Each structure stands twice: as structure tokens, then as C-alpha cells.
Amino acid sequence: MKSLFPSDDFVLQHRGPKRPLDARRAYASLWEEERDHRGVLAPTAVVFLTNRECPFRCVMCDLWVNTLDRPVPQGAIATQIRSALADLPPARHVKLYNAGSFFDPAAIPEDDDEEIAAAVKGFERVIVESHPAFLAGAHGKRCLRFRDRISGQLEVAVGLETAHPEVLGRLNKKMTVDTFRRTGDFLRTHDIALRVFILLSPPFMPAAESLEWACRSLDLAARCGATAATVIPARGGNGAMEALGDAFRPPRLSDLECAVEHGLAIGGMRVFADLWNIDRFFDCGCSRDRAARLAAMNREQRAPRRITCTCDDIGGSAGFAPCR
């Protein structure tokens, strides 16, 4: 299994069914507060757009579950945004996450960009996500046109995943570390903020090196001008990850804490832990306290006092193994 290089066919053959979705409704939305680049808590609307599936079939991705097999009708994306925002409290920032690339014309029709810009008028910051392939050539020009259409600051979130070149090559993401660097240069040159997604313990990463490479990835993100980075603990559940066998080992919460602490210590870049379904990583008696500490780091952008582990005392009765 160690020699496996997953392909599109490998990923597809291990998939389950997709969720049934309405092309004119966002599949989810939420309101959150996130500390902004000025250190102020910014109310933020997050809209998870329904659109065509991403053409890049990364081995660790489970976002395809909430995508369509066909492009959405013209005007559908702006309709989704307006409807979702109407149901959320007021916000200063908006995240338009589409389980792929915002500038992929098969996912978000370019003819809709003007209407989308009107739908997010008044937001101080508009955050979208994109694979580097959709930030080059003609796609890069679309990104710049969209930047000019919106009234606020454009921020693009890019999945670096890992700075480990061999591991990145095995994720079937079809990008390299150099690709990421060029993307950072492009965004910085054109006054577009960069947000980065980093995986903790991606598949094919030796367990003993996962924390080190998460920290190295944060270092790279900072050097490339990122103003925000989110560390995502790699999780199974999409079929392909389970098929990798021993090539994937889920991370520990203590490593996630250390990675976020490292990122905060760099300075000049906000660093967040992805806490979605974080309880699936609870493996010792102190896990709930660690999750609460991570939530505090997300909100305050500083590291509170470290957790004193007492798992040797309570781990057995709590059903958890002691911390390492």
C-alpha cells in the first residue's frame, strides 16, 4: 500500500452516493465570528454553494457528497446566496465556499459574476476558494475581474494541504509546492488576500513526521503571504481513505494544538483549527478540554495555558487510552 499513487479511478470506485440537492438552494449556511486581520471579531456569513463537482478528485476529499453532476442554471448561484444571506444575521464578511473552485466555469458560470457581486455588495471581505489551476491564464483574468466587481476586499482560499512534495504528489491534487508559490505571488501582486488550508496527518505522511510537516506547511504559507491559515485534521469517511489502509493514520488533538500554536507564534498570520466534527478525534480523557482550548485559540488568536493531561488516572474509566 505504501507504493500506491491514487488515481481518479481509485477515488471514484470507493465512493458512496451523493446527497440529493436543489440547484437553486445552498446546501448549508451558518453565521460565525472570526477574528480579522485587525484583531477584531468579525461577524461572518458562510454560504456553502450547490454546484457541479470539482474536476480534481483528491484522495482525502469528501466534499463531492454535496455537489451536482451537471452545471447549475444561469442565475442559480446568486439566488442561492441571496436566499442564504436572508436567513442569517447581519455580517461584515462573507465566505462563499463551493466544494471546489469558485473560478471553475463548470461550477460557477462566469456570466453570473456580476449578479453574484451585487448579491455580496456591502461586505468588507468576500472569501472564495480555488485550486491554483483556476488562478492562472484566462482563469486568473476572471479572478481579477471579480476582484474589481466586488465592493470589499477579495480573499482566495487555496488548499496547500502539505509542503511535503512527495506526499502532496500522492494526494491526486495535481499541483506542486512550486504551483502554490506561484499562486501566492499572483495573489499578492494583485492585492488579493491569501487564505491557506493545511492538512494535519494527510495520507502517506509518516505518523512521526505529521506535526513537523504541518508546521513546515504553515511556515511556507506565511512566506507566501498568507493572512490566514486553517489546519484541518485529516479524516476518513469518504471510502478512498479507508481503502488506503495503513497509509492513513488519523491525527491526535495534541498535535493539532501544537500545530496551531506554531502558526500563531509565526506572527502576521491568523491561524485556525478546523473543529468540524472534532469529537471524532477524541481518544483520551482530556480530549474535550483540548477541543475547548482549540476553540479559544480560534477566537482569541493566542494560546491559553496548556492542558495538564490526567488521562493515566481517568482514561480507563472514561473509555479512552492514555495520552502518549
C-alpha positions as a Markdown table, in Angstrom:
| # | Residue | x | y | z |
|---|---|---|---|---|
| 1 | Met | 0.0 | 0.0 | 0.0 |
| 2 | Lys | 2.9 | 2.4 | 0.6 |
| 3 | Ser | 3.7 | 2.5 | -3.1 |
| 4 | Leu | 0.1 | 3.4 | -4.1 |
| 5 | Phe | -0.5 | 6.6 | -6.1 |
| 6 | Pro | -4.3 | 7.0 | -6.1 |
| 7 | Ser | -5.9 | 8.0 | -9.4 |
| 8 | Asp | -9.3 | 9.4 | -10.3 |
| 9 | Asp | -10.5 | 5.8 | -10.9 |
| 10 | Phe | -9.3 | 4.7 | -7.5 |
| 11 | Val | -11.1 | 7.6 | -5.8 |
| 12 | Leu | -14.3 | 7.1 | -7.8 |
| 13 | Gln | -14.5 | 3.3 | -7.2 |
| 14 | His | -14.5 | 3.8 | -3.4 |
| 15 | Arg | -17.3 | 6.4 | -3.3 |
| 16 | Gly | -20.7 | 6.1 | -1.9 |
| 17 | Pro | -23.8 | 8.1 | -3.0 |
| 18 | Lys | -24.2 | 11.9 | -3.2 |
| 19 | Arg | -26.8 | 13.8 | -1.3 |
| 20 | Pro | -29.8 | 14.9 | -3.3 |
| 21 | Leu | -29.6 | 18.7 | -3.7 |
| 22 | Asp | -31.6 | 21.6 | -5.2 |
| 23 | Ala | -29.6 | 23.7 | -7.7 |
| 24 | Arg | -31.2 | 26.9 | -6.5 |
| 25 | Arg | -30.5 | 26.4 | -2.8 |
| 26 | Ala | -27.2 | 26.5 | -0.9 |
| 27 | Tyr | -26.8 | 23.1 | 0.7 |
| 28 | Ala | -25.9 | 24.8 | 4.0 |
| 29 | Ser | -25.1 | 28.1 | 5.6 |
| 30 | Leu | -24.0 | 29.4 | 9.0 |
| 31 | Trp | -23.0 | 32.5 | 10.9 |
| 32 | Glu | -19.8 | 32.7 | 12.9 |
| 33 | Glu | -17.4 | 35.2 | 14.4 |
| 34 | Glu | -13.8 | 35.1 | 13.2 |
| 35 | Arg | -11.0 | 37.4 | 14.3 |
| 36 | Asp | -10.0 | 39.5 | 11.3 |
| 37 | His | -6.6 | 40.9 | 10.2 |
| 38 | Arg | -7.0 | 43.9 | 12.5 |
| 39 | Gly | -7.6 | 41.7 | 15.5 |
| 40 | Val | -11.3 | 42.4 | 15.7 |
| 41 | Leu | -14.0 | 39.7 | 15.9 |
| 42 | Ala | -15.8 | 40.0 | 12.6 |
| 43 | Pro | -19.4 | 38.6 | 12.2 |
| 44 | Thr | -19.1 | 36.3 | 9.1 |
| 45 | Ala | -21.8 | 34.7 | 6.9 |
| 46 | Val | -20.7 | 31.3 | 5.4 |
| 47 | Val | -22.6 | 30.0 | 2.4 |
| 48 | Phe | -22.0 | 26.5 | 1.1 |
| 49 | Leu | -22.9 | 26.7 | -2.5 |
| 50 | Thr | -24.5 | 23.9 | -4.5 |
| 51 | Asn | -22.8 | 23.5 | -7.9 |
| 52 | Arg | -21.1 | 21.0 | -10.2 |
| 53 | Glu | -18.5 | 18.7 | -8.7 |
| 54 | Cys | -14.8 | 19.7 | -8.7 |
| 55 | Pro | -12.8 | 18.1 | -11.5 |
| 56 | Phe | -9.9 | 17.4 | -9.1 |
| 57 | Arg | -10.6 | 14.2 | -7.2 |
| 58 | Cys | -8.2 | 14.4 | -4.3 |
| 59 | Val | -7.9 | 11.2 | -2.3 |
| 60 | Met | -8.8 | 12.9 | 1.0 |
| 61 | Cys | -11.8 | 14.9 | -0.2 |
| 62 | Asp | -15.4 | 14.3 | 1.0 |
| 63 | Leu | -16.9 | 17.5 | -0.4 |
| 64 | Trp | -18.1 | 15.8 | -3.5 |
| 65 | Val | -21.0 | 14.4 | -1.4 |
| 66 | Asn | -22.7 | 17.9 | -1.6 |
| 67 | Thr | -22.2 | 18.5 | -5.4 |
| 68 | Leu | -24.1 | 18.0 | -8.6 |
| 69 | Asp | -23.2 | 16.1 | -11.7 |
| 70 | Arg | -24.3 | 18.9 | -14.0 |
| 71 | Pro | -23.7 | 22.7 | -14.2 |
| 72 | Val | -26.3 | 24.9 | -12.4 |
| 73 | Pro | -28.7 | 27.0 | -14.4 |
| 74 | Gln | -27.7 | 30.6 | -15.0 |
| 75 | Gly | -28.6 | 32.8 | -12.1 |
| 76 | Ala | -28.8 | 29.9 | -9.6 |
| 77 | Ile | -25.7 | 30.8 | -7.6 |
| 78 | Ala | -26.8 | 34.4 | -7.0 |
| 79 | Thr | -30.2 | 33.1 | -6.0 |
| 80 | Gln | -28.6 | 30.7 | -3.5 |
| 81 | Ile | -26.5 | 33.5 | -2.0 |
| 82 | Arg | -29.4 | 35.9 | -1.6 |
| 83 | Ser | -31.6 | 33.3 | 0.0 |
| 84 | Ala | -29.0 | 32.1 | 2.4 |
| 85 | Leu | -28.0 | 35.6 | 3.5 |
| 86 | Ala | -31.6 | 36.5 | 4.1 |
| 87 | Asp | -31.8 | 33.7 | 6.7 |
| 88 | Leu | -28.6 | 34.7 | 8.5 |
| 89 | Pro | -27.9 | 37.6 | 10.9 |
| 90 | Pro | -26.0 | 40.6 | 9.5 |
| 91 | Ala | -22.3 | 40.1 | 8.9 |
| 92 | Arg | -19.3 | 42.1 | 7.8 |
| 93 | His | -17.5 | 39.2 | 5.9 |
| 94 | Val | -18.9 | 36.5 | 3.7 |
| 95 | Lys | -17.4 | 33.2 | 2.7 |
| 96 | Leu | -18.7 | 31.6 | -0.5 |
| 97 | Tyr | -17.5 | 28.0 | -0.3 |
| 98 | Asn | -18.4 | 25.8 | -3.2 |
| 99 | Ala | -16.7 | 22.4 | -2.6 |
| 100 | Gly | -14.3 | 23.2 | -5.4 |
| 101 | Ser | -13.1 | 26.3 | -7.2 |
| 102 | Phe | -15.1 | 29.5 | -7.4 |
| 103 | Phe | -13.5 | 30.4 | -10.7 |
| 104 | Asp | -14.2 | 27.0 | -12.3 |
| 105 | Pro | -16.7 | 27.9 | -15.1 |
| 106 | Ala | -18.3 | 24.5 | -14.9 |
| 107 | Ala | -19.1 | 25.1 | -11.2 |
| 108 | Ile | -19.8 | 28.9 | -11.1 |
| 109 | Pro | -20.8 | 30.3 | -14.6 |
| 110 | Glu | -18.7 | 33.4 | -15.3 |
| 111 | Asp | -21.8 | 35.1 | -16.7 |
| 112 | Asp | -23.1 | 35.1 | -13.2 |
| 113 | Asp | -20.2 | 37.0 | -11.7 |
| 114 | Glu | -21.8 | 40.5 | -11.9 |
| 115 | Glu | -25.0 | 39.3 | -10.2 |
| 116 | Ile | -23.0 | 37.5 | -7.6 |
| 117 | Ala | -21.0 | 40.6 | -6.9 |
| 118 | Ala | -24.3 | 42.5 | -6.4 |
| 119 | Ala | -25.5 | 39.9 | -4.0 |
| 120 | Val | -22.5 | 40.4 | -1.8 |
| 121 | Lys | -22.4 | 44.2 | -2.1 |
| 122 | Gly | -21.6 | 45.8 | 1.2 |
| 123 | Phe | -19.4 | 43.1 | 2.7 |
| 124 | Glu | -16.0 | 44.2 | 3.8 |
| 125 | Arg | -14.4 | 41.0 | 2.7 |
| 126 | Val | -15.5 | 38.3 | 0.3 |
| 127 | Ile | -13.8 | 34.9 | 0.7 |
| 128 | Val | -13.9 | 32.3 | -2.1 |
| 129 | Glu | -11.9 | 29.1 | -2.6 |
| 130 | Ser | -10.0 | 27.9 | -5.6 |
| 131 | His | -7.5 | 25.4 | -6.9 |
| 132 | Pro | -4.4 | 27.1 | -8.3 |
| 133 | Ala | -5.3 | 25.8 | -11.8 |
| 134 | Phe | -8.2 | 28.3 | -11.8 |
| 135 | Leu | -5.9 | 31.2 | -10.9 |
| 136 | Ala | -3.7 | 31.1 | -14.0 |
| 137 | Gly | -4.1 | 32.3 | -17.5 |
| 138 | Ala | -7.7 | 33.2 | -18.5 |
| 139 | His | -9.0 | 32.0 | -15.2 |
| 140 | Gly | -6.6 | 34.4 | -13.4 |
| 141 | Lys | -8.1 | 37.2 | -15.5 |
| 142 | Arg | -11.6 | 36.2 | -14.3 |
| 143 | Cys | -10.4 | 36.4 | -10.7 |
| 144 | Leu | -9.1 | 39.9 | -11.3 |
| 145 | Arg | -12.4 | 41.0 | -12.9 |
| 146 | Phe | -14.3 | 39.6 | -10.0 |
| 147 | Arg | -12.0 | 41.5 | -7.6 |
| 148 | Asp | -12.9 | 44.7 | -9.4 |
| 149 | Arg | -16.6 | 43.9 | -9.3 |
| 150 | Ile | -17.0 | 43.5 | -5.6 |
| 151 | Ser | -17.1 | 46.4 | -3.2 |
| 152 | Gly | -14.9 | 44.8 | -0.5 |
| 153 | Gln | -11.5 | 43.0 | -0.3 |
| 154 | Leu | -11.3 | 39.7 | -2.2 |
| 155 | Glu | -9.7 | 36.8 | -0.4 |
| 156 | Val | -9.0 | 33.5 | -2.0 |
| 157 | Ala | -8.6 | 30.3 | 0.0 |
| 158 | Val | -6.2 | 27.7 | -1.5 |
| 159 | Gly | -5.6 | 24.1 | -0.4 |
| 160 | Leu | -1.9 | 23.7 | 0.0 |
| 161 | Glu | -2.6 | 20.6 | 2.1 |
| 162 | Thr | 1.1 | 19.9 | 2.8 |
| 163 | Ala | 4.5 | 21.3 | 1.9 |
| 164 | His | 5.9 | 17.8 | 1.7 |
| 165 | Pro | 6.5 | 17.4 | -2.0 |
| 166 | Glu | 6.2 | 13.6 | -2.2 |
| 167 | Val | 3.1 | 13.4 | -0.1 |
| 168 | Leu | 1.4 | 16.3 | -2.0 |
| 169 | Gly | 2.1 | 14.4 | -5.2 |
| 170 | Arg | 0.3 | 11.4 | -3.9 |
| 171 | Leu | -2.9 | 13.2 | -3.0 |
| 172 | Asn | -4.1 | 13.3 | -6.6 |
| 173 | Lys | -4.5 | 17.0 | -6.3 |
| 174 | Lys | -2.5 | 17.7 | -9.5 |
| 175 | Met | -0.4 | 20.6 | -8.1 |
| 176 | Thr | 3.1 | 21.1 | -6.6 |
| 177 | Val | 4.6 | 23.2 | -3.9 |
| 178 | Asp | 6.0 | 25.4 | -6.7 |
| 179 | Thr | 2.5 | 25.8 | -8.1 |
| 180 | Phe | 1.4 | 27.1 | -4.7 |
| 181 | Arg | 4.3 | 29.5 | -4.5 |
| 182 | Arg | 3.4 | 31.0 | -7.9 |
| 183 | Thr | -0.3 | 31.3 | -6.8 |
| 184 | Gly | 0.8 | 33.2 | -3.7 |
| 185 | Asp | 2.9 | 35.5 | -5.9 |
| 186 | Phe | -0.1 | 36.1 | -8.3 |
| 187 | Leu | -2.5 | 37.0 | -5.5 |
| 188 | Arg | 0.0 | 39.2 | -3.6 |
| 189 | Thr | 0.9 | 41.1 | -6.8 |
| 190 | His | -2.8 | 41.8 | -7.5 |
| 191 | Asp | -3.7 | 42.8 | -3.9 |
| 192 | Ile | -5.8 | 39.7 | -3.2 |
| 193 | Ala | -5.6 | 38.2 | 0.2 |
| 194 | Leu | -4.5 | 34.6 | 0.5 |
| 195 | Arg | -6.0 | 32.0 | 2.9 |
| 196 | Val | -4.5 | 28.6 | 3.1 |
| 197 | Phe | -5.9 | 25.1 | 4.1 |
| 198 | Ile | -3.3 | 22.7 | 5.6 |
| 199 | Leu | -3.9 | 19.1 | 6.4 |
| 200 | Leu | -2.6 | 17.6 | 9.6 |
| 201 | Ser | -1.6 | 13.9 | 9.0 |
| 202 | Pro | -2.6 | 13.6 | 5.4 |
| 203 | Pro | -2.4 | 10.1 | 3.8 |
| 204 | Phe | 1.1 | 8.8 | 3.1 |
| 205 | Met | 2.6 | 11.0 | 5.8 |
| 206 | Pro | 4.6 | 9.0 | 8.3 |
| 207 | Ala | 2.9 | 9.5 | 11.7 |
| 208 | Ala | 6.1 | 10.6 | 13.3 |
| 209 | Glu | 6.5 | 13.4 | 10.8 |
| 210 | Ser | 3.0 | 14.7 | 10.6 |
| 211 | Leu | 3.3 | 17.5 | 13.1 |
| 212 | Glu | 6.7 | 18.6 | 11.7 |
| 213 | Trp | 5.3 | 18.9 | 8.2 |
| 214 | Ala | 2.1 | 20.7 | 9.4 |
| 215 | Cys | 4.4 | 23.3 | 10.9 |
| 216 | Arg | 6.6 | 23.5 | 7.8 |
| 217 | Ser | 3.5 | 24.0 | 5.8 |
| 218 | Leu | 2.4 | 26.9 | 8.0 |
| 219 | Asp | 5.9 | 28.4 | 7.6 |
| 220 | Leu | 5.5 | 28.1 | 3.8 |
| 221 | Ala | 2.1 | 29.7 | 3.9 |
| 222 | Ala | 3.4 | 32.6 | 5.8 |
| 223 | Arg | 6.4 | 33.1 | 3.4 |
| 224 | Cys | 3.9 | 33.1 | 0.5 |
| 225 | Gly | 2.0 | 36.0 | 2.1 |
| 226 | Ala | -1.0 | 34.2 | 3.6 |
| 227 | Thr | -3.0 | 36.3 | 6.0 |
| 228 | Ala | -4.9 | 33.3 | 7.4 |
| 229 | Ala | -4.4 | 29.6 | 7.6 |
| 230 | Thr | -6.7 | 26.8 | 8.7 |
| 231 | Val | -5.2 | 23.5 | 10.0 |
| 232 | Ile | -7.6 | 20.6 | 9.1 |
| 233 | Pro | -7.1 | 17.2 | 10.8 |
| 234 | Ala | -7.3 | 14.6 | 8.1 |
| 235 | Arg | -10.3 | 12.4 | 8.5 |
| 236 | Gly | -11.6 | 9.3 | 7.0 |
| 237 | Gly | -15.2 | 8.5 | 5.8 |
| 238 | Asn | -15.0 | 9.1 | 2.1 |
| 239 | Gly | -14.2 | 5.5 | 1.1 |
| 240 | Ala | -10.9 | 6.2 | -0.5 |
| 241 | Met | -9.2 | 7.0 | 2.8 |
| 242 | Glu | -10.3 | 3.7 | 4.3 |
| 243 | Ala | -9.1 | 1.8 | 1.2 |
| 244 | Leu | -5.6 | 3.2 | 1.8 |
| 245 | Gly | -5.2 | 1.0 | 4.9 |
| 246 | Asp | -2.1 | 1.8 | 6.9 |
| 247 | Ala | -1.1 | 4.6 | 4.6 |
| 248 | Phe | -3.5 | 6.9 | 6.6 |
| 249 | Arg | -3.4 | 7.3 | 10.3 |
| 250 | Pro | -5.8 | 9.9 | 11.9 |
| 251 | Pro | -4.0 | 12.7 | 13.9 |
| 252 | Arg | -4.2 | 13.4 | 17.6 |
| 253 | Leu | -5.7 | 16.5 | 19.1 |
| 254 | Ser | -2.5 | 17.3 | 20.9 |
| 255 | Asp | -0.7 | 17.5 | 17.6 |
| 256 | Leu | -3.4 | 19.8 | 16.3 |
| 257 | Glu | -2.9 | 22.1 | 19.3 |
| 258 | Cys | 0.9 | 22.1 | 18.7 |
| 259 | Ala | 0.4 | 23.0 | 15.0 |
| 260 | Val | -1.9 | 25.9 | 15.7 |
| 261 | Glu | 0.4 | 27.1 | 18.5 |
| 262 | His | 3.3 | 27.1 | 16.0 |
| 263 | Gly | 1.3 | 29.0 | 13.4 |
| 264 | Leu | 0.3 | 31.7 | 16.0 |
| 265 | Ala | 3.9 | 32.1 | 17.0 |
| 266 | Ile | 4.9 | 32.9 | 13.4 |
| 267 | Gly | 3.1 | 36.2 | 13.7 |
| 268 | Gly | 1.4 | 38.2 | 10.9 |
| 269 | Met | -1.0 | 35.4 | 10.0 |
| 270 | Arg | -4.2 | 34.3 | 11.7 |
| 271 | Val | -4.3 | 30.5 | 12.3 |
| 272 | Phe | -7.4 | 28.4 | 13.0 |
| 273 | Ala | -8.1 | 24.8 | 13.8 |
| 274 | Asp | -10.9 | 23.2 | 11.8 |
| 275 | Leu | -13.2 | 21.9 | 14.6 |
| 276 | Trp | -15.9 | 20.4 | 12.4 |
| 277 | Asn | -16.9 | 17.0 | 13.9 |
| 278 | Ile | -13.9 | 17.4 | 16.2 |
| 279 | Asp | -15.3 | 14.8 | 18.6 |
| 280 | Arg | -14.3 | 12.0 | 16.2 |
| 281 | Phe | -10.7 | 12.7 | 17.3 |
| 282 | Phe | -11.5 | 12.3 | 21.0 |
| 283 | Asp | -9.2 | 9.5 | 22.1 |
| 284 | Cys | -8.3 | 10.3 | 25.7 |
| 285 | Gly | -9.8 | 11.7 | 28.8 |
| 286 | Cys | -8.5 | 15.2 | 28.2 |
| 287 | Ser | -9.9 | 15.5 | 24.6 |
| 288 | Arg | -12.9 | 17.6 | 25.5 |
| 289 | Asp | -10.6 | 20.1 | 27.3 |
| 290 | Arg | -8.3 | 20.2 | 24.3 |
| 291 | Ala | -11.1 | 20.9 | 21.9 |
| 292 | Ala | -12.2 | 23.8 | 24.1 |
| 293 | Arg | -8.7 | 25.1 | 24.2 |
| 294 | Leu | -8.6 | 24.9 | 20.4 |
| 295 | Ala | -11.8 | 26.9 | 20.2 |
| 296 | Ala | -10.3 | 29.5 | 22.4 |
| 297 | Met | -7.3 | 29.8 | 20.2 |
| 298 | Asn | -9.5 | 30.2 | 17.2 |
| 299 | Arg | -11.4 | 33.0 | 18.8 |
| 300 | Glu | -8.6 | 34.8 | 20.6 |
| 301 | Gln | -5.7 | 34.1 | 18.3 |
| 302 | Arg | -3.4 | 33.4 | 21.2 |
| 303 | Ala | -2.5 | 30.2 | 23.0 |
| 304 | Pro | -4.0 | 29.7 | 26.5 |
| 305 | Arg | -2.3 | 27.6 | 29.2 |
| 306 | Arg | -1.6 | 24.1 | 28.0 |
| 307 | Ile | -3.8 | 21.2 | 29.2 |
| 308 | Thr | -2.4 | 19.1 | 32.0 |
| 309 | Cys | -3.1 | 15.6 | 31.0 |
| 310 | Thr | -4.6 | 13.3 | 33.7 |
| 311 | Cys | -5.5 | 10.5 | 31.3 |
| 312 | Asp | -3.4 | 8.0 | 33.2 |
| 313 | Asp | -5.8 | 8.4 | 36.1 |
| 314 | Ile | -9.2 | 8.6 | 34.3 |
| 315 | Gly | -8.5 | 7.2 | 30.8 |
| 316 | Gly | -9.7 | 3.7 | 31.7 |
| 317 | Ser | -12.9 | 4.6 | 33.2 |
| 318 | Ala | -13.6 | 7.2 | 30.5 |
| 319 | Gly | -13.1 | 4.6 | 27.8 |
| 320 | Phe | -10.0 | 6.3 | 26.3 |
| 321 | Ala | -6.5 | 5.2 | 26.0 |
| 322 | Pro | -3.9 | 7.3 | 27.9 |
| 323 | Cys | -2.2 | 10.2 | 26.0 |
| 324 | Arg | 1.2 | 9.5 | 24.6 |
